[in-house]
Amino acid sequence: MITVEMHRDGKGLYRGFRIHGHADGYEKDGEYDLICASVSAITLTIAGGLQDVLHRDGTYDSDFGFMNVELSTPGDGESEALFRTMVHGLRAIEERYPRHLKILETKG
């Protein structure tokens, strides 16, 4: 299962996320895991948007089956829009494949 932990600051704005695991969503041997690919595409795009488009300082780590993004500066309207867009896309996947993707929210 893929677990996405969304992190919010004390004001309720998103400040980052952590992803770990694999969906193991194969329907037949040899088929590409579309769930993992979808989650990767959404999250890598948002991480790139935060880092390369909005130029937000922070931690941007990714590896096979793992990603960690944490902003070192307070969130704002632009970063919040990207995070919410990411959550929106991930929730659509979670609704369709609840055994393969779980989204958690933490505050503080």
Contacts in CASP RR format, 6 or more apart in sequence:
PFRMAT RR
TARGET T0000
AUTHOR 0000-0000-0000
METHOD contacts of the structure
MODEL  1
MITVEMHRDGKGLYRGFRIHGHADGYEKDGEYDLICASVSAITLTIAGGL
QDVLHRDGTYDSDFGFMNVELSTPGDGESEALFRTMVHGLRAIEERYPRH
LKILETKG
1 21 0 8 1.000
1 22 0 8 1.000
1 23 0 8 1.000
1 24 0 8 1.000
1 99 0 8 1.000
1 100 0 8 1.000
1 101 0 8 1.000
1 102 0 8 1.000
2 19 0 8 1.000
2 20 0 8 1.000
2 21 0 8 1.000
2 22 0 8 1.000
2 23 0 8 1.000
2 35 0 8 1.000
2 36 0 8 1.000
2 39 0 8 1.000
2 100 0 8 1.000
2 101 0 8 1.000
2 102 0 8 1.000
3 19 0 8 1.000
3 20 0 8 1.000
3 21 0 8 1.000
3 102 0 8 1.000
3 104 0 8 1.000
4 17 0 8 1.000
4 18 0 8 1.000
4 19 0 8 1.000
4 39 0 8 1.000
4 43 0 8 1.000
4 90 0 8 1.000
4 101 0 8 1.000
4 102 0 8 1.000
4 103 0 8 1.000
4 104 0 8 1.000
5 17 0 8 1.000
5 18 0 8 1.000
5 19 0 8 1.000
5 104 0 8 1.000
5 105 0 8 1.000
5 106 0 8 1.000
6 14 0 8 1.000
6 16 0 8 1.000
6 17 0 8 1.000
6 83 0 8 1.000
6 87 0 8 1.000
6 103 0 8 1.000
6 104 0 8 1.000
6 105 0 8 1.000
6 106 0 8 1.000
7 14 0 8 1.000
7 15 0 8 1.000
7 16 0 8 1.000
7 17 0 8 1.000
7 18 0 8 1.000
7 70 0 8 1.000
7 106 0 8 1.000
7 107 0 8 1.000
7 108 0 8 1.000
8 14 0 8 1.000
8 15 0 8 1.000
8 105 0 8 1.000
8 106 0 8 1.000
8 107 0 8 1.000
8 108 0 8 1.000
9 15 0 8 1.000
9 74 0 8 1.000
9 75 0 8 1.000
9 107 0 8 1.000
9 108 0 8 1.000
10 107 0 8 1.000
10 108 0 8 1.000
11 74 0 8 1.000
12 107 0 8 1.000
13 74 0 8 1.000
13 75 0 8 1.000
13 76 0 8 1.000
13 77 0 8 1.000
13 79 0 8 1.000
13 80 0 8 1.000
14 75 0 8 1.000
14 79 0 8 1.000
14 80 0 8 1.000
14 83 0 8 1.000
14 84 0 8 1.000
14 87 0 8 1.000
15 70 0 8 1.000
15 71 0 8 1.000
15 74 0 8 1.000
15 75 0 8 1.000
16 69 0 8 1.000
16 70 0 8 1.000
16 71 0 8 1.000
16 83 0 8 1.000
17 43 0 8 1.000
17 67 0 8 1.000
17 68 0 8 1.000
17 69 0 8 1.000
17 83 0 8 1.000
17 86 0 8 1.000
18 67 0 8 1.000
18 68 0 8 1.000
18 69 0 8 1.000
19 39 0 8 1.000
19 43 0 8 1.000
19 65 0 8 1.000
19 66 0 8 1.000
19 67 0 8 1.000
19 68 0 8 1.000
20 65 0 8 1.000
20 66 0 8 1.000
20 67 0 8 1.000
21 65 0 8 1.000
21 66 0 8 1.000
22 33 0 8 1.000
22 36 0 8 1.000
22 65 0 8 1.000
23 33 0 8 1.000
23 35 0 8 1.000
23 36 0 8 1.000
23 39 0 8 1.000
23 97 0 8 1.000
23 100 0 8 1.000
23 101 0 8 1.000
24 33 0 8 1.000
24 100 0 8 1.000
25 33 0 8 1.000
25 34 0 8 1.000
25 35 0 8 1.000
25 36 0 8 1.000
25 97 0 8 1.000
25 100 0 8 1.000
26 33 0 8 1.000
35 93 0 8 1.000
35 97 0 8 1.000
35 100 0 8 1.000
35 101 0 8 1.000
36 65 0 8 1.000
38 93 0 8 1.000
39 90 0 8 1.000
39 93 0 8 1.000
39 101 0 8 1.000
42 86 0 8 1.000
42 89 0 8 1.000
42 90 0 8 1.000
42 93 0 8 1.000
43 67 0 8 1.000
43 69 0 8 1.000
43 86 0 8 1.000
43 90 0 8 1.000
44 62 0 8 1.000
44 67 0 8 1.000
46 69 0 8 1.000
46 82 0 8 1.000
46 83 0 8 1.000
46 85 0 8 1.000
46 86 0 8 1.000
47 60 0 8 1.000
47 62 0 8 1.000
47 67 0 8 1.000
47 69 0 8 1.000
48 60 0 8 1.000
49 82 0 8 1.000
50 56 0 8 1.000
50 60 0 8 1.000
50 69 0 8 1.000
50 71 0 8 1.000
50 79 0 8 1.000
50 82 0 8 1.000
51 58 0 8 1.000
51 60 0 8 1.000
54 78 0 8 1.000
54 79 0 8 1.000
54 82 0 8 1.000
56 71 0 8 1.000
56 73 0 8 1.000
56 75 0 8 1.000
56 79 0 8 1.000
57 71 0 8 1.000
57 72 0 8 1.000
57 73 0 8 1.000
58 69 0 8 1.000
58 70 0 8 1.000
58 71 0 8 1.000
58 72 0 8 1.000
58 73 0 8 1.000
59 68 0 8 1.000
59 69 0 8 1.000
59 70 0 8 1.000
59 72 0 8 1.000
60 68 0 8 1.000
60 69 0 8 1.000
61 67 0 8 1.000
61 68 0 8 1.000
61 69 0 8 1.000
62 68 0 8 1.000
71 79 0 8 1.000
87 103 0 8 1.000
90 101 0 8 1.000
90 103 0 8 1.000
91 103 0 8 1.000
93 101 0 8 1.000
94 101 0 8 1.000
94 102 0 8 1.000
94 103 0 8 1.000
END
